């Protein structure tokens, strides 16, 4: 199967710098709707992990950008790390949210089987597990704004393609000469348990690590994230 091209859109928010926001598996750019970071946003409107690099380089050229920060969430964290490793001179800062060292191929295989059998049923469980039991405010926002459309619009072939990518993805050590690396993780993340962040610390000793208490796999929708980054 040929990967679809990745398409990007620049949202000029009057900031001096631009950040690329990369969503995770079974999500799209709309998951970042509440973010109020001090950046212009360059967001993949359509994307595949396999065509991401080519699409982003083309968009950067079209928009006259040669320096960016990158925020990658979940699967987007692997994509962000891979792009930064190949284009270090372009990177101001790298923020990786809810990432883990790797996903086991056996687990990925089980998810594929569940999706093929009952896509909506599996996705609903995945989305519910992405929020901690104490973070009902964030899950309520997700239900109101995204849940129904995600359940109906997520294409099976693209979900399977994302899982293929995740089965091979590895968060290997990365040293950026000038850029800062930051990790953000929910304390109650069930998809990428907090123990994963502790493993990552060993391979990224100079990075900054921030834990959001009470948050699950989508910590940027949690009140704690908002208090830290835009009080």
Secondary structure, DSSP 8 states (H G I E B T S, - for coil): ------EEEEE--S-SSEEEEE--TT--GGGGTT---SSEEEEEEE--TTTHHHHHHHHHHHTT---EEEEEETHHHHHHHHHHHH-GGGEEEEEEES--S---HHHHHHHHHHHHH-HHHHHHHHHHHTS-TT-HHHHHHHIIIIIHHHHHH--HHHHHHHHHHHHH--------SS-EEEEEEETT-SSS-HHHHHHHHHH-TTSEEEEETT--S-GGGSHHHHHHH--
